[in-house]
């Protein structure tokens, strides 16, 4: 779908996801610690990471004694994360759901804690966001909590053009520009020196007042709201299902 990435979630590119999204992973440990504290403070025992990617969040939270399952955006990511988690001795169930519909999960699942990072700024319409937040609410047990981050364009970071050699066979070239309320990043993937693939990703400006309104519509209450002054400055909120 237009505005949503696909190639970074598939082999051979998925093996290099941390390098591809290195601006986020620079200070990921700081956000992980906050996440772990909140899960512990709210007594969470069974949790879910929507967009588990490399499985690093699952590994960290599991070592706190909290069960965490994950949603991956492709079968390739799922297989890579399963290997990493197995090597780390972590037990977790991983599901696959596409990035443009990340909560397409089996019925009957329930969690007392859910987290997703980098998801709320994806180019969903208000109607789609409402529908997916309502699904997340249904996945939560009464009193369950949901954590997420998002950024607004008041403090947006526009990365300079970049060319990155991921290994001897893959090069990633990217350019970012702001188009009104959309931050668009153009991606060119070159593999084996001859195979060229291109796509673009969009991130949409989300203001706190808009996010609060959406949460109220689906019956989720904001309990904690922090602003993380990290490499990519962003809001980090925790909401609860009554």
Backbone bond lengths (Angstrom), bond angles and torsions (degrees), N, CA, C in turn:
res aa  C-N    CA-C-N  psi(-1)  N-CA   C-N-CA  omega(-1)  CA-C   N-CA-C  phi
1 X - - - 1.460 - - 1.527 109.78 -
2 X 1.334 115.70 145.77 1.456 120.19 -177.54 1.523 111.41 -61.97
3 X 1.328 115.47 135.59 1.454 120.75 178.03 1.511 114.55 88.97
4 X 1.333 117.58 -7.92 1.461 122.25 178.66 1.531 109.46 -111.27
5 X 1.309 116.59 135.94 1.458 120.50 176.45 1.521 111.42 -71.56
6 X 1.311 114.78 154.45 1.464 120.76 176.10 1.523 110.91 -136.88
7 X 1.319 117.49 -48.60 1.462 121.55 -173.05 1.529 114.55 -59.12
8 X 1.352 120.57 -39.83 1.474 118.72 -179.45 1.520 113.96 -63.45
9 X 1.343 116.90 -15.46 1.456 120.57 -178.99 1.532 112.01 -94.36
10 X 1.334 116.23 3.41 1.465 120.27 -176.38 1.529 110.87 -125.54
11 X 1.322 114.90 151.27 1.459 119.66 177.06 1.525 110.46 -69.57
12 X 1.337 117.70 146.19 1.472 127.22 5.87 1.534 114.19 -86.20
13 X 1.341 116.59 -4.88 1.466 120.16 -172.16 1.529 112.86 -70.24
14 X 1.328 117.42 -30.81 1.466 120.91 -175.58 1.525 112.41 -60.77
15 X 1.320 117.58 -26.21 1.468 120.00 178.90 1.531 112.14 -63.19
16 X 1.323 116.78 -18.90 1.461 121.52 -174.85 1.530 111.86 -112.33
17 X 1.346 116.41 25.40 1.462 118.00 -172.46 1.527 112.54 -60.69
18 X 1.318 118.59 -39.92 1.466 120.44 -179.27 1.523 111.63 -62.64
19 X 1.321 116.61 -37.96 1.465 119.67 177.68 1.522 110.44 -70.26
20 X 1.325 116.61 -40.16 1.457 121.43 179.56 1.531 111.28 -60.66
21 X 1.332 116.67 -42.52 1.465 121.97 -177.04 1.530 110.32 -107.73
22 X 1.319 117.00 39.21 1.460 121.29 -171.74 1.528 112.94 -64.26
23 X 1.350 118.36 -27.95 1.465 120.34 178.51 1.517 112.12 -60.90
24 X 1.335 117.05 -32.86 1.461 121.78 177.47 1.530 110.78 -77.37
25 X 1.325 116.97 -41.35 1.464 120.56 -173.46 1.524 113.30 -75.94
26 X 1.340 118.16 -11.79 1.463 120.95 179.36 1.524 111.59 -53.52
27 X 1.324 116.58 -46.30 1.468 120.01 -178.07 1.524 112.29 -120.69
28 X 1.329 116.89 25.31 1.462 121.61 178.01 1.529 112.60 -56.66
29 X 1.350 119.60 -37.82 1.471 119.59 179.65 1.528 113.39 -57.15
30 X 1.333 118.32 -34.66 1.464 120.84 179.62 1.527 110.73 -65.21
31 X 1.320 116.44 -40.46 1.464 119.76 178.81 1.535 110.94 -71.85
32 X 1.321 116.94 -35.48 1.463 120.39 176.69 1.531 111.19 -59.43
33 X 1.322 117.18 -42.61 1.460 120.69 -179.71 1.521 111.06 -62.59
34 X 1.335 116.84 -42.28 1.464 120.41 177.98 1.522 110.55 -63.54
35 X 1.317 115.76 -42.93 1.458 121.14 178.83 1.527 110.78 -59.82
36 X 1.323 116.25 -47.13 1.458 120.29 -179.85 1.517 111.98 -61.39
37 X 1.337 116.93 -41.80 1.469 120.44 178.67 1.518 110.76 -60.65
38 X 1.329 116.72 -44.19 1.470 119.54 -178.72 1.520 111.68 -66.12
39 X 1.335 117.66 -43.01 1.462 119.64 177.13 1.530 110.56 -59.01
40 X 1.322 117.21 -42.38 1.459 120.75 179.78 1.522 111.89 -67.57
41 X 1.322 117.20 -43.69 1.471 121.21 -179.66 1.523 111.94 -60.45
42 X 1.330 116.83 -31.40 1.462 120.26 -177.38 1.527 112.19 -99.75
43 X 1.339 116.48 12.93 1.457 120.74 172.36 1.510 115.32 66.48
44 X 1.317 118.24 29.01 1.462 121.12 -177.53 1.528 110.87 -73.46
45 X 1.328 115.35 138.24 1.464 121.07 179.33 1.530 112.38 -123.36
46 X 1.319 117.29 -25.31 1.463 121.62 -179.86 1.522 107.95 -133.40
47 X 1.349 116.54 115.09 1.463 120.58 -171.15 1.527 111.48 -129.56
48 X 1.333 114.30 170.51 1.468 121.16 -177.32 1.522 109.39 -139.30
49 X 1.342 115.93 134.15 1.461 122.09 175.03 1.520 108.23 -107.65
50 X 1.333 117.16 114.51 1.467 122.02 178.65 1.521 108.01 -91.06
51 X 1.338 115.66 110.77 1.456 120.83 -173.53 1.513 109.93 94.07
52 X 1.333 116.41 54.98 1.467 121.75 -171.03 1.525 113.46 -73.96
53 X 1.308 118.26 -18.62 1.465 124.26 174.83 1.534 112.18 49.54
54 X 1.329 118.01 -112.88 1.464 121.26 -174.73 1.525 112.97 -78.55
55 X 1.339 117.74 -9.99 1.465 120.90 -179.51 1.514 113.84 88.18
56 X 1.343 117.74 4.22 1.458 120.75 -178.52 1.509 114.05 -62.16
57 X 1.330 116.58 -38.58 1.468 120.78 178.30 1.528 110.14 -65.53
58 X 1.328 117.06 -43.82 1.467 121.17 179.34 1.526 110.27 -60.00
59 X 1.324 116.04 -43.59 1.462 119.91 -179.09 1.529 110.96 -62.85
60 X 1.326 117.08 -45.44 1.467 120.89 -177.70 1.534 111.48 -65.13
61 X 1.321 117.04 -48.58 1.468 120.58 -177.73 1.525 110.92 -66.63
62 X 1.334 116.95 -37.65 1.469 120.33 179.16 1.519 111.10 -62.30
63 X 1.321 117.23 -35.69 1.465 120.51 -179.83 1.531 111.79 -71.27
64 X 1.321 117.39 -11.14 1.465 120.99 173.13 1.527 111.46 -86.49
65 X 1.332 116.42 0.30 1.464 120.79 -178.73 1.507 113.35 87.48
66 X 1.337 117.11 17.16 1.466 122.45 -179.40 1.531 108.53 -112.79
67 X 1.307 116.66 124.61 1.466 120.84 178.34 1.534 109.46 -66.58
68 X 1.347 117.16 134.37 1.462 120.07 175.84 1.516 110.06 -137.83
69 X 1.334 116.03 124.23 1.454 122.92 170.90 1.529 107.89 -96.55
70 X 1.326 117.01 175.34 1.455 118.83 -176.36 1.515 113.31 -145.39
71 X 1.333 114.56 154.52 1.464 122.56 173.46 1.526 107.13 -113.15
72 X 1.323 116.57 123.88 1.454 122.05 177.53 1.524 109.74 -106.40
73 X 1.348 116.14 153.01 1.458 120.42 -177.37 1.521 113.36 -89.08
74 X 1.335 117.70 -1.27 1.467 121.04 176.68 1.521 108.97 -160.43
75 X 1.319 115.81 159.92 1.466 120.06 176.97 1.531 110.62 -67.95
76 X 1.333 117.26 -29.60 1.469 119.82 177.88 1.527 111.00 -64.21
77 X 1.330 117.08 -46.61 1.464 120.53 176.95 1.521 110.86 -61.85
78 X 1.313 116.55 -39.80 1.469 120.75 179.68 1.526 110.34 -59.79
79 X 1.317 117.06 -46.09 1.467 120.24 -179.00 1.528 111.36 -64.68
80 X 1.328 116.94 -42.57 1.465 120.20 179.69 1.528 111.12 -63.50
81 X 1.344 116.58 -43.43 1.461 120.10 -179.98 1.523 111.17 -67.83
82 X 1.327 117.70 -37.11 1.469 120.66 178.50 1.521 110.70 -59.96
83 X 1.319 117.33 -40.77 1.466 120.80 178.77 1.522 110.10 -63.91
84 X 1.330 117.20 -46.86 1.458 120.94 -178.99 1.520 111.47 -61.89
85 X 1.331 116.72 -44.61 1.464 120.32 -178.26 1.531 111.24 -68.18
86 X 1.303 116.44 -38.40 1.469 119.63 178.26 1.524 110.26 -63.76
87 X 1.323 116.90 -42.17 1.470 120.26 178.36 1.522 111.51 -65.02
88 X 1.349 116.45 -29.82 1.460 120.73 179.48 1.522 112.26 -85.60
89 X 1.330 117.57 -3.91 1.459 121.37 -179.93 1.511 113.76 74.99
90 X 1.343 116.71 28.42 1.467 121.64 -177.36 1.527 110.22 -102.60
91 X 1.334 116.43 132.63 1.463 121.89 175.65 1.526 109.45 -96.19
92 X 1.326 116.46 123.88 1.459 121.14 -178.68 1.516 108.90 -157.93
93 X 1.324 116.62 145.75 1.468 121.54 174.25 1.519 108.14 -100.48
94 X 1.336 116.54 125.69 1.453 121.65 -179.64 1.529 110.23 -108.91
95 X 1.319 115.28 135.89 1.462 122.50 177.41 1.522 108.50 -114.35
96 X 1.326 116.15 162.18 1.459 120.90 177.45 1.525 109.02 -119.44
97 X 1.332 115.45 128.28 1.456 122.30 176.77 1.517 107.20 -147.88
98 X 1.325 119.69 137.13 1.471 120.97 -174.56 1.524 112.34 -65.80
99 X 1.329 115.79 153.15 1.462 120.87 -176.58 1.523 112.01 -60.38
100 X 1.352 117.53 -29.46 1.463 119.87 -179.43 1.531 112.27 -83.64
101 X 1.345 117.25 -2.87 1.463 121.57 176.46 1.527 107.97 -152.45
102 X 1.346 116.67 66.96 1.472 120.93 -165.18 1.516 116.84 -76.53
103 X 1.308 119.00 -0.56 1.467 119.45 179.14 1.528 110.70 -120.60
104 X 1.314 115.56 36.91 1.466 121.54 174.32 1.527 106.51 -88.14
105 X 1.332 115.81 88.30 1.459 121.67 -170.37 1.520 111.11 -124.95
106 X 1.333 117.72 161.84 1.470 120.76 177.79 1.530 110.87 -58.77
107 X 1.306 116.27 148.24 1.465 120.68 178.81 1.525 109.94 -71.63
108 X 1.309 115.29 154.48 1.455 120.68 175.72 1.515 114.99 93.00
109 X 1.334 118.36 -8.17 1.464 120.03 179.22 1.529 110.21 -73.87
110 X 1.333 117.02 139.32 1.470 121.62 177.52 1.526 108.57 -142.24
111 X 1.330 115.26 139.93 1.467 121.60 -178.81 1.527 109.99 -136.76
112 X 1.340 115.55 151.85 1.468 117.84 174.94 1.525 111.58 -96.76
113 X 1.353 116.57 -1.19 1.452 121.00 174.88 1.515 110.58 -154.97
114 X 1.333 116.74 135.77 1.469 122.56 178.23 1.526 107.59 -135.08
115 X 1.331 116.09 143.06 1.458 120.48 176.47 1.521 109.33 -136.90
116 X 1.327 116.28 146.24 1.457 121.85 170.13 1.510 108.18 -146.73
117 X 1.319 116.59 136.86 1.461 121.96 -178.43 1.526 109.68 -118.76
118 X 1.338 115.86 137.08 1.449 121.18 177.40 1.513 115.08 73.01
119 X 1.312 117.13 14.55 1.467 122.12 -173.01 1.531 113.10 -95.85
120 X 1.329 117.20 -36.89 1.456 119.97 -171.03 1.526 113.12 -69.97
121 X 1.334 117.48 -20.83 1.463 120.18 179.02 1.525 113.36 -88.66
122 X 1.320 118.07 -1.65 1.458 119.86 177.40 1.534 109.74 -64.66
123 X 1.345 117.70 156.23 1.473 120.93 -170.32 1.530 114.90 -77.05
124 X 1.342 115.53 58.09 1.460 120.86 174.60 1.525 109.54 -86.86
125 X 1.316 116.34 145.80 1.457 120.53 171.65 1.529 109.03 -71.88
126 X 1.333 116.17 164.87 1.467 120.12 177.47 1.533 110.12 -57.16
127 X 1.310 116.24 -41.13 1.471 120.58 -178.61 1.522 110.94 -63.79
128 X 1.367 117.44 -43.74 1.454 120.18 179.71 1.527 111.40 -65.93
129 X 1.339 116.21 -41.38 1.460 119.46 178.18 1.521 111.11 -61.18
130 X 1.320 116.09 -43.75 1.467 121.23 178.97 1.527 109.92 -58.71
131 X 1.327 116.16 -46.06 1.465 120.66 -177.41 1.524 111.52 -64.37
132 X 1.353 116.87 -41.77 1.464 119.78 -177.74 1.526 112.22 -73.76
133 X 1.330 117.57 -35.96 1.467 119.65 174.74 1.524 110.78 -65.07
134 X 1.339 116.57 -34.83 1.462 120.01 176.54 1.529 110.60 -65.63
135 X 1.342 117.27 -36.67 1.467 120.51 176.68 1.524 110.65 -65.36
136 X 1.318 116.23 -42.06 1.461 119.91 178.43 1.524 109.85 -61.87
137 X 1.318 117.86 -40.73 1.468 121.10 177.51 1.525 110.67 -59.15
138 X 1.352 116.63 -39.95 1.467 119.77 -179.90 1.527 111.50 -69.04
139 X 1.344 117.05 -27.56 1.466 120.19 178.22 1.528 112.22 -73.35
140 X 1.340 116.84 -19.52 1.460 121.13 -177.75 1.525 111.63 -86.22
141 X 1.314 115.98 140.78 1.458 120.26 170.17 1.527 107.86 -73.38
142 X 1.341 119.84 161.12 1.471 120.54 174.39 1.528 110.89 -54.51
143 X 1.317 115.89 130.46 1.460 120.49 -176.85 1.522 113.95 85.69
144 X 1.340 116.87 -3.20 1.457 120.79 179.85 1.519 111.82 -69.93
145 X 1.335 116.44 156.86 1.461 121.00 -175.99 1.523 111.04 -118.90
146 X 1.321 114.58 152.39 1.462 123.10 179.67 1.523 108.10 -129.54
147 X 1.339 116.92 126.27 1.467 122.54 178.13 1.519 110.00 -111.83
148 X 1.313 116.02 143.00 1.463 120.93 177.96 1.516 109.18 -157.93
149 X 1.321 115.84 159.76 1.457 119.95 174.05 1.520 109.49 -122.68
150 X 1.307 115.75 163.23 1.462 121.80 176.72 1.515 107.90 -164.85
151 X 1.315 116.66 161.57 1.456 119.73 175.63 1.514 110.29 -130.15
152 X 1.334 115.84 150.92 1.458 120.72 171.80 1.524 107.92 -108.15
153 X 1.323 116.29 164.17 1.455 120.08 -171.04 1.524 113.54 -80.11
154 X 1.345 116.98 4.48 1.465 118.80 175.18 1.520 110.78 -65.50
155 X 1.335 116.27 -32.56 1.460 120.78 -179.48 1.528 110.70 -125.70
156 X 1.323 116.11 35.91 1.452 120.04 -175.43 1.533 110.77 -69.27
157 X 1.317 115.32 141.54 1.458 122.23 175.92 1.530 108.39 -103.44
158 X 1.331 116.63 120.57 1.457 120.80 177.62 1.526 107.56 -103.67
159 X 1.312 116.04 109.60 1.454 120.90 -177.53 1.527 110.96 -67.65
160 X 1.318 117.84 144.96 1.464 120.73 173.87 1.526 109.68 -70.32
161 X 1.330 117.64 162.40 1.474 119.47 174.87 1.519 110.21 -55.18
162 X 1.321 115.84 144.81 1.463 119.72 -175.42 1.525 110.19 -139.50
163 X 1.305 115.81 143.63 1.465 122.49 171.36 1.519 106.75 -129.14
164 X 1.309 116.47 120.12 1.460 121.58 -172.14 1.526 110.14 -128.18
165 X 1.321 116.20 123.88 1.457 120.35 174.04 1.528 107.94 -87.65
166 X 1.333 115.83 113.30 1.459 120.49 -176.06 1.527 111.75 -82.14
167 X 1.309 116.55 -33.92 1.464 121.52 170.27 1.519 107.01 -161.33
168 X 1.317 117.85 -166.05 1.462 120.39 -175.88 1.523 112.75 -67.84
169 X 1.326 116.54 -12.60 1.467 119.46 -173.76 1.522 113.88 -118.24
170 X 1.339 118.85 -11.02 1.461 120.91 -173.27 1.525 111.54 -128.85
171 X 1.335 115.91 131.10 1.463 122.70 174.12 1.526 108.25 -125.55
172 X 1.339 115.88 136.19 1.464 121.64 177.44 1.523 108.91 -117.02
173 X 1.335 116.74 126.72 1.462 123.07 177.91 1.530 107.94 -119.54
174 X 1.352 117.08 133.78 1.463 119.60 -176.01 1.529 111.06 -141.95
175 X 1.316 114.68 148.30 1.471 121.99 175.38 1.522 108.31 -140.00
176 X 1.335 116.97 136.34 1.459 122.39 -176.59 1.527 110.43 -117.96
177 X 1.327 116.52 140.35 1.457 121.28 173.41 1.524 109.71 -145.07
178 X 1.335 115.30 153.67 1.458 120.71 177.44 1.518 109.15 -96.98
179 X 1.330 115.31 129.30 1.457 122.39 178.04 1.523 108.35 -121.07
180 X 1.341 116.37 80.99 1.456 120.21 -177.22 1.510 111.42 66.52
181 X 1.325 117.01 -115.82 1.463 121.68 -178.84 1.521 112.76 -91.87
182 X 1.327 116.51 11.52 1.465 121.51 -178.77 1.530 109.61 -121.90
183 X 1.324 115.65 134.04 1.458 122.01 172.48 1.526 106.57 -103.62
184 X 1.320 116.50 111.02 1.470 120.77 -174.58 1.519 110.17 -107.07
185 X 1.327 115.48 134.82 1.466 121.98 178.92 1.525 108.27 -123.24
186 X 1.316 115.93 123.75 1.459 122.41 179.92 1.538 108.63 -94.85
187 X 1.315 115.96 134.04 1.462 121.47 -175.51 1.528 110.27 -122.98
188 X 1.313 115.71 132.82 1.459 121.96 172.80 1.524 108.02 -123.50
189 X 1.322 116.06 122.71 1.456 121.90 -179.62 1.527 108.39 -110.03
190 X 1.326 116.09 125.90 1.459 121.76 179.42 1.533 107.68 -118.18
191 X 1.298 117.11 118.03 1.466 120.19 179.90 1.527 109.55 -123.06
192 X 1.311 115.31 143.55 1.466 123.59 -179.72 1.528 111.93 58.83
193 X 1.343 116.47 16.61 1.456 120.74 176.12 1.511 115.18 79.77
194 X 1.319 118.09 -9.95 1.473 120.22 -174.66 1.520 113.44 -132.37
195 X 1.329 117.77 -25.47 1.466 121.51 -175.73 1.529 109.37 -87.67
196 X 1.339 117.28 112.29 1.460 122.45 -178.44 1.527 110.05 -109.92
197 X 1.341 115.61 130.87 1.467 120.58 175.78 1.519 108.50 -134.06
198 X 1.322 115.99 141.21 1.459 120.37 -176.78 1.528 110.40 -130.53
199 X 1.331 115.64 145.86 1.456 122.19 173.29 1.524 107.71 -157.83
200 X 1.321 116.47 167.38 1.457 118.94 175.36 1.524 109.59 -131.80
201 X 1.334 115.03 152.74 1.464 120.48 178.96 1.519 109.00 -122.41
202 X 1.323 116.29 142.95 1.461 122.48 178.80 1.521 110.86 -115.85
203 X 1.322 115.62 138.69 1.451 122.48 168.16 1.521 107.26 -120.51
204 X 1.333 115.99 137.84 1.460 121.72 -173.37 1.524 110.53 -108.91
205 X 1.314 115.91 138.57 1.466 122.15 177.66 1.526 109.90 -59.26
206 X 1.335 117.22 124.92 1.470 122.18 176.00 1.526 108.19 -123.48
207 X 1.307 116.81 118.37 1.457 120.72 179.28 1.525 109.75 -94.48
208 X 1.339 117.91 148.26 1.470 120.77 -178.21 1.524 113.62 -53.28
209 X 1.317 117.66 -39.45 1.469 119.47 -178.94 1.527 111.54 -65.17
210 X 1.343 117.03 -35.67 1.464 120.69 177.73 1.524 110.73 -68.33
211 X 1.326 115.68 -41.72 1.460 120.51 179.95 1.526 110.65 -64.70
212 X 1.338 117.14 -43.48 1.476 120.49 177.68 1.519 111.16 -59.01
213 X 1.329 116.70 -41.16 1.464 120.63 179.68 1.528 111.26 -62.55
214 X 1.323 116.63 -43.66 1.467 120.76 178.00 1.522 111.24 -60.54
215 X 1.320 116.26 -44.42 1.460 120.72 -178.43 1.529 111.07 -64.27
216 X 1.318 116.62 -39.60 1.462 120.88 178.23 1.519 110.64 -63.30
217 X 1.325 116.35 -39.25 1.468 121.14 -179.28 1.524 112.11 -60.22
218 X 1.347 117.05 -35.50 1.469 120.12 -176.32 1.528 112.41 -98.65
219 X 1.345 117.57 1.41 1.466 119.89 175.09 1.510 114.58 83.50
220 X 1.339 117.73 34.30 1.458 122.26 174.82 1.527 108.89 -114.53
221 X 1.331 116.15 134.27 1.462 121.41 -175.00 1.523 111.14 -106.44
222 X 1.337 115.72 130.68 1.462 120.35 177.86 1.530 109.50 -71.14
223 X 1.329 115.46 124.21 1.469 121.47 -179.64 1.521 111.16 -106.00
224 X 1.328 116.63 -42.15 1.458 121.61 -179.71 1.518 108.98 -138.92
225 X 1.327 116.06 137.50 1.462 121.25 179.38 1.522 108.52 -139.67
226 X 1.317 115.66 120.57 1.460 120.64 179.10 1.520 109.80 -125.75
227 X 1.332 115.00 155.75 1.459 120.12 172.22 1.521 107.60 -110.85
228 X 1.328 116.29 120.13 1.455 121.76 -177.96 1.525 109.60 -95.66
229 X 1.309 116.02 113.87 1.460 121.06 -179.61 1.528 109.38 -86.99
230 X 1.337 115.02 70.36 1.451 122.38 -175.68 1.531 109.88 -103.74
231 X 1.320 116.79 -169.92 1.460 120.74 179.99 1.521 110.73 -54.55
232 X 1.339 116.83 -43.44 1.453 122.76 168.57 1.530 106.66 -108.41
233 X 1.345 119.57 96.54 1.470 121.23 -177.80 1.530 110.72 -56.67
234 X 1.340 116.19 133.70 1.454 118.95 -176.12 1.520 111.79 -156.69
235 X 1.334 114.80 157.67 1.462 122.43 173.58 1.523 108.40 -81.34
236 X 1.320 116.00 145.45 1.467 121.60 176.75 1.525 106.73 -135.08
237 X 1.343 115.72 113.79 1.466 121.15 -172.56 1.518 111.13 -119.21
238 X 1.332 114.51 153.73 1.460 123.06 171.15 1.516 108.24 -124.89
239 X 1.335 116.44 128.57 1.462 121.65 179.59 1.521 109.02 -124.30
240 X 1.309 116.90 159.85 1.466 120.86 -176.07 1.524 111.19 -128.04
241 X 1.321 113.97 144.69 1.457 121.05 170.80 1.525 108.30 -87.68
242 X 1.337 118.65 126.22 1.483 120.15 -179.38 1.523 111.98 -58.14
